[in-house]
Amino acid sequence: MPRHTSLPRGPEGTIYEASGFNNNLRIEINPTKIKFIKELKTSEALLIFHVNYDDMPRVLKVFHNNEDAGYADDRVCDLNHARCKIRAYCSLKRSGICNGGYVPQFYEYTLSLRSTVLAPHLNAFQRDAGLSSAILMEFLLNPLIVNCITYSKEQMTKAVKGIQQIHSALVEHNDPYLKNIMIVPDDSERVV
């Protein structure tokens, strides 16, 4: 198991002062503007919801904030899942990759989501050591996962181009498996 460097656990030197974030995309989520539609996925690291935020369909990814794992011994590899995702999407947005349709549109993020005001939907976060982080993204209606039935050569060409675009933003996609490639049928066969 890789070791990690013990970094400070307070706001200084942690996610709250992380570099690579675009502060223009940072918001405080207004609980009166959010309506939970459906829980899409749950894992040890996060919960993903289909929500309406300010009457617009969105995906809300909420990340647990227990102990900040810091960085690997190389001081380059960030071990904090939320920080990695937020930094990656800020880079994709800044590079225009989101506007190109290669990844879901990234709207905003927060580093201080209070789970208690969004109970019962975020009850799983109430025992976390700190406030949760979250991102608001484009909701894709009825996406199809690429598999042996939905696969076509044209779609794989689009997927490869998408991964190349992601890499051009200096974001390394470490999970380019078919399960992570989706076809958006109502959008001219958009592949994300």
C-alpha positions in Angstrom: 0.0 0.0 0.0 1.4 3.4 -0.9 2.5 5.6 2.0 1.4 9.2 2.2 3.1 12.2 3.7 1.5 13.5 6.9 0.5 17.0 6.1 -1.3 19.6 8.3 -4.9 18.7 9.0 -6.3 22.2 9.6 -7.4 24.6 6.8 -3.8 25.6 6.0 -2.2 23.1 3.7 -5.5 21.2 3.0 -8.3 21.3 0.5 -9.3 24.7 1.7 -6.2 26.3 0.3 -5.6 23.9 -2.6 -4.2 25.3 -5.8 -5.7 24.8 -9.3 -9.2 25.7 -8.3 -11.1 28.4 -10.1 -12.7 30.7 -7.5 -15.1 32.0 -10.1 -16.8 28.6 -10.1 -16.9 28.4 -6.3 -20.4 28.8 -4.7 -22.2 28.2 -1.5 -25.0 25.9 -2.3 -28.4 27.5 -1.3 -30.5 24.7 0.2 -33.7 26.5 -0.8 -32.7 26.2 -4.5 -32.1 22.4 -4.4 -34.6 19.7 -5.0 -33.4 16.1 -4.8 -34.9 13.9 -7.6 -33.0 10.6 -7.3 -29.9 9.0 -5.8 -27.8 7.8 -8.7 -24.8 6.2 -7.1 -23.3 5.6 -3.7 -19.8 4.6 -2.6 -17.5 5.0 0.4 -16.1 8.2 -1.1 -19.2 10.0 -2.4 -22.9 10.1 -3.2 -24.2 11.1 -6.6 -27.7 12.6 -7.0 -29.9 13.9 -9.8 -31.2 17.2 -8.5 -32.8 20.4 -9.8 -30.7 23.4 -8.7 -32.3 26.7 -9.3 -34.9 24.8 -11.4 -32.2 23.4 -13.7 -31.5 19.6 -13.9 -28.0 18.9 -12.5 -25.9 16.1 -11.1 -24.7 16.8 -7.5 -21.6 14.8 -6.5 -21.0 15.1 -2.7 -17.7 13.9 -1.4 -17.1 12.6 2.2 -14.6 14.7 4.1 -13.1 12.6 6.8 -9.3 12.7 7.1 -7.4 14.6 4.4 -5.1 11.9 3.1 -2.6 14.6 1.9 -0.2 13.8 -0.8 1.9 10.7 -1.7 5.5 10.8 -0.8 6.4 12.2 -4.2 4.4 15.4 -3.0 2.8 15.4 -6.5 0.1 12.7 -6.3 -2.9 14.1 -4.4 -4.7 11.5 -2.4 -7.8 13.5 -1.7 -10.6 12.4 -4.0 -12.6 15.6 -3.8 -9.6 17.9 -4.4 -8.6 15.8 -7.4 -12.0 15.9 -9.0 -12.5 19.6 -8.4 -9.1 20.5 -9.7 -9.6 18.3 -12.8 -13.0 19.8 -13.6 -11.7 23.4 -13.1 -8.9 22.6 -15.5 -11.3 21.0 -18.1 -13.5 24.1 -17.8 -10.6 26.5 -18.1 -9.3 24.6 -21.2 -12.7 24.6 -23.0 -13.1 20.8 -22.9 -16.5 21.0 -21.1 -17.8 23.4 -23.8 -16.6 20.9 -26.5 -19.0 18.2 -25.1 -16.3 15.7 -24.4 -17.1 15.6 -20.7 -20.3 16.6 -18.9 -20.5 20.4 -18.4 -19.1 21.5 -15.0 -21.0 24.3 -13.4 -19.8 25.0 -9.9 -18.2 23.5 -6.7 -18.3 24.1 -3.0 -15.9 23.1 -0.2 -18.3 23.8 2.6 -21.5 21.9 2.1 -23.4 21.5 5.4 -25.1 18.1 5.3 -27.5 18.9 8.2 -29.4 21.5 6.1 -29.9 18.9 3.4 -31.1 16.1 5.6 -32.3 13.4 5.1 -30.6 13.2 1.7 -27.1 13.8 3.1 -27.5 12.0 6.4 -24.5 9.7 5.4 -22.3 12.8 5.7 -23.3 13.9 9.2 -20.6 12.0 11.0 -17.8 13.2 8.7 -14.9 15.0 10.4 -15.4 18.2 8.3 -17.8 19.9 5.9 -18.4 18.0 2.6 -17.3 19.1 -0.8 -19.5 18.9 -3.8 -19.7 19.7 -7.5 -22.7 20.5 -9.7 -22.5 19.1 -13.2 -24.6 18.6 -16.3 -27.4 16.0 -16.0 -27.3 13.6 -19.0 -30.7 12.2 -19.8 -30.8 8.5 -20.4 -27.1 8.0 -21.2 -26.1 4.6 -22.6 -22.9 2.9 -21.4 -20.7 1.7 -24.2 -20.8 -2.1 -24.4 -20.8 -4.9 -27.0 -24.3 -3.9 -28.0 -24.1 -0.1 -28.1 -20.5 -0.1 -29.5 -19.6 1.3 -32.9 -16.3 2.3 -34.5 -17.5 5.9 -34.8 -18.4 6.1 -31.1 -15.0 4.7 -30.1 -13.3 7.3 -32.4 -15.2 10.0 -30.5 -14.3 8.4 -27.2 -10.5 8.4 -28.1 -10.7 12.0 -29.2 -12.4 12.9 -25.9 -9.6 11.2 -23.9 -7.1 13.1 -26.0 -8.9 16.4 -25.3 -8.9 15.6 -21.6 -5.2 14.9 -21.7 -4.6 18.2 -23.6 -6.0 20.0 -20.5 -3.2 18.3 -18.5 -5.8 16.1 -16.8 -4.8 12.4 -16.7 -7.8 10.1 -17.1 -6.8 7.1 -15.1 -10.0 5.1 -15.7 -10.7 4.9 -19.4 -12.7 1.7 -19.3 -15.8 1.2 -21.4 -18.0 1.6 -18.3 -16.9 5.2 -18.1 -17.7 6.0 -21.8 -21.3 7.1 -22.3 -23.4 7.8 -25.4 -26.0 10.6 -25.1 -28.7 9.4 -27.6 -30.7 12.6 -27.9 -27.6 14.8 -28.6 -26.4 13.7 -32.1 -24.8 10.6 -30.6 -22.6 12.7 -28.2 -20.0 10.5 -26.6 -18.7 11.6 -23.1 
